[in-house]
Amino acid sequence: MAEIIALIIFLLSISGIAIFVYRKIPILTEYVPELPRGNGLVINIKEKLKDKVAFKAVNSGEAILLKTLSKSRVLVLKAEHKIGCWLSTLRQKSIEKEKVFKENYWEKINAKKRGKKAKIKKEEDEIVTPP
């Protein structure tokens, strides 16, 4: 019941946001702010750093891409190694559990159930039949 109420509230709120955005789209399309060219903080910093030698080596897109890809590769390899270790420990634990878990386990359980049922039936027969 609570899930249904939460779903209804969620759907109503999403529809309200959609209606609000639908009504504001014409206003937003008319308003196009003019971005200042050359006066931004990022542009000023970039111009100052262009002349420096250290920044020129890092400034190329290929160098940044190379560093980013190599770092991401290292992270992926670390994660892969960690997952491999986890999988090997899980395999070892499952093998140990299989050693403890005997093949005739379910047969013993079923035999115990049959024994209890037979014992209960025998007690019912003794109670029903008068002495």
C-alpha positions in Angstrom: 0.0 0.0 0.0 2.8 2.4 0.9 4.6 1.5 -2.3 1.5 2.4 -4.4 1.2 5.8 -2.6 4.9 6.5 -3.1 4.6 5.6 -6.8 1.6 7.9 -7.2 3.5 10.8 -5.5 6.5 10.1 -7.7 4.5 10.1 -10.9 2.7 13.3 -9.9 5.9 15.1 -9.1 7.5 13.9 -12.4 4.5 15.1 -14.3 4.5 18.4 -12.5 8.2 19.0 -13.4 7.4 18.0 -17.0 4.6 20.5 -17.2 6.7 23.2 -15.7 9.6 22.6 -18.1 7.1 22.4 -21.1 5.7 25.9 -20.1 9.1 27.4 -19.7 10.8 26.1 -22.9 9.6 29.1 -25.1 10.9 31.6 -22.6 14.2 29.7 -22.3 14.7 29.5 -26.1 14.2 33.3 -26.4 16.8 34.0 -23.7 20.3 33.4 -25.2 22.9 35.0 -23.1 25.9 36.4 -24.9 29.1 34.9 -23.5 32.0 37.3 -23.1 34.9 36.4 -25.3 38.4 37.0 -23.9 37.3 38.3 -20.6 36.8 35.0 -18.8 39.0 33.8 -16.0 39.8 30.5 -17.8 40.9 32.3 -20.9 43.2 34.7 -19.0 44.8 31.8 -17.2 45.3 29.8 -20.4 46.9 32.8 -22.1 49.4 33.2 -19.2 50.3 29.6 -19.2 50.8 29.3 -23.0 54.3 30.8 -22.8 55.5 28.5 -20.0 57.6 25.5 -21.2 56.2 23.1 -18.6 52.7 23.7 -19.6 53.5 23.2 -23.3 54.4 19.5 -22.6 51.1 18.9 -20.8 49.0 21.1 -23.1 48.9 18.6 -25.9 45.8 16.6 -26.0 47.6 13.4 -26.8 49.8 13.6 -23.7 46.8 14.1 -21.5 44.9 11.3 -23.2 48.0 9.0 -22.9 48.3 9.7 -19.1 44.6 9.3 -18.5 44.4 6.0 -20.4 47.5 4.6 -18.7 46.1 5.5 -15.3 42.8 4.0 -16.1 44.5 0.8 -17.4 46.4 0.5 -14.1 43.2 0.9 -12.1 41.4 -1.7 -14.3 44.3 -4.2 -13.9 44.3 -3.7 -10.1 40.5 -4.3 -10.0 40.9 -7.4 -12.2 43.6 -8.8 -9.9 41.5 -8.1 -6.8 38.4 -9.8 -8.4 40.6 -12.8 -9.4 41.7 -13.1 -5.8 38.2 -13.0 -4.5 37.1 -15.6 -7.0 39.9 -18.0 -6.1 39.1 -17.7 -2.3 35.4 -18.3 -3.1 36.3 -21.4 -5.1 38.5 -22.7 -2.3 35.7 -22.1 0.2 33.1 -23.9 -2.0 35.5 -26.9 -2.3 35.9 -27.0 1.5 32.1 -26.9 1.9 31.7 -29.7 -0.6 34.1 -31.8 1.5 32.0 -31.2 4.6 28.7 -31.7 2.8 28.4 -35.4 2.3 26.6 -37.0 -0.7 24.1 -38.9 1.4 23.0 -35.8 3.4 19.6 -35.5 1.8 19.0 -39.3 2.2 19.6 -39.0 5.9 17.2 -36.0 6.2 14.5 -37.9 4.3 15.1 -41.0 6.4 14.7 -38.9 9.6 11.5 -37.4 8.2 10.1 -40.9 7.3 11.1 -42.1 10.8 9.3 -39.3 12.5 6.2 -39.8 10.3 6.1 -43.5 11.1 6.6 -42.8 14.8 3.7 -40.2 14.7 1.5 -42.6 12.8 2.2 -45.4 15.3 1.3 -43.1 18.2 -1.9 -42.1 16.5 -2.9 -45.7 16.0 -2.2 -46.5 19.7 -4.4 -43.5 20.8 -7.3 -44.3 18.5 -7.5 -48.0 19.4 -9.0 -48.6 22.8 -7.1 -51.0 25.1 
